[in-house]
Amino acid sequence: MSTDTEDLLRSTLSDLAASVPGASATSYRKEQARWRRREYRRRCVVAVLVLLIVAVVCAIGLMTLSHASPDTHVIFNNGGAAGRPVVPGPLR
């Protein structure tokens, strides 16, 4: 950069910094504290929503299992032949 460009940039940035209203030494700390409170609140809301979703899904699963018939075997259904393994047929 040339000296003219650096001087122009320096003067423009100093004018911009001077035009910021209410800039004090504690402004940054106050804004950072405010941002941290918002971030903490957002994380708490997300955690509560995740816990709520997991609880609802578990309740639905338990309700579904409690209404199932003990005589119906969905996972280990061997076609009604008790104790006899199911042999797969030829691929078509």
C-alpha positions in Angstrom: 0.0 0.0 0.0 1.1 3.5 -0.6 1.4 6.1 2.1 -1.6 8.0 0.8 -3.8 5.0 1.0 -2.6 4.1 4.5 -3.2 7.7 5.7 -6.7 7.7 4.1 -7.6 4.4 5.6 -6.2 5.4 9.1 -8.2 8.7 9.0 -11.4 7.0 7.8 -11.2 4.3 10.5 -10.5 6.9 13.3 -13.5 9.0 12.1 -15.6 5.9 12.2 -14.4 5.0 15.7 -15.1 8.5 16.9 -18.6 8.4 15.5 -19.7 5.3 17.5 -22.2 6.5 20.1 -21.7 5.6 23.7 -18.5 3.6 23.3 -17.0 3.2 26.7 -14.5 0.9 28.2 -17.1 -1.5 29.5 -19.3 -1.6 26.4 -17.6 -4.7 25.1 -17.9 -6.6 28.4 -21.6 -5.7 28.7 -22.3 -6.8 25.2 -20.3 -10.0 25.7 -22.2 -10.8 28.9 -25.5 -10.2 27.1 -24.5 -12.4 24.3 -23.4 -15.2 26.7 -26.8 -15.0 28.5 -28.6 -15.4 25.1 -26.3 -18.3 24.1 -26.9 -20.0 27.5 -30.7 -19.6 27.2 -30.6 -20.9 23.7 -28.6 -24.0 24.7 -31.0 -24.6 27.7 -34.0 -24.4 25.4 -32.4 -26.9 22.9 -31.6 -29.3 25.7 -35.1 -29.2 27.1 -36.6 -29.8 23.6 -34.3 -32.8 23.1 -35.2 -34.3 26.4 -38.9 -33.7 25.7 -38.6 -35.4 22.3 -36.8 -38.4 23.8 -39.4 -38.7 26.6 -42.3 -38.6 24.1 -40.7 -41.2 21.8 -40.0 -43.5 24.8 -43.6 -43.1 26.0 -45.0 -43.9 22.6 -42.7 -47.0 22.4 -43.7 -48.2 25.8 -47.4 -47.6 25.1 -47.1 -49.6 21.8 -45.3 -52.5 23.5 -47.8 -52.6 26.4 -50.7 -52.9 24.0 -49.1 -55.7 21.9 -50.4 -59.2 22.2 -48.1 -61.6 24.0 -49.1 -64.3 21.5 -47.9 -62.3 18.4 -44.2 -62.6 17.7 -43.2 -59.9 15.3 -39.5 -60.3 15.4 -39.1 -64.0 15.6 -41.9 -65.1 13.3 -41.1 -68.5 11.9 -44.4 -69.0 10.0 -46.2 -70.8 12.7 -43.9 -73.8 12.9 -42.8 -73.8 16.5 -39.2 -74.9 16.9 -38.5 -75.5 13.2 -36.1 -73.2 11.5 -37.1 -71.4 8.3 -35.0 -72.5 5.4 -34.9 -69.8 2.6 -35.9 -70.9 -0.8 -34.0 -70.4 -4.0 -33.5 -66.9 -5.2 -35.6 -65.9 -8.2 
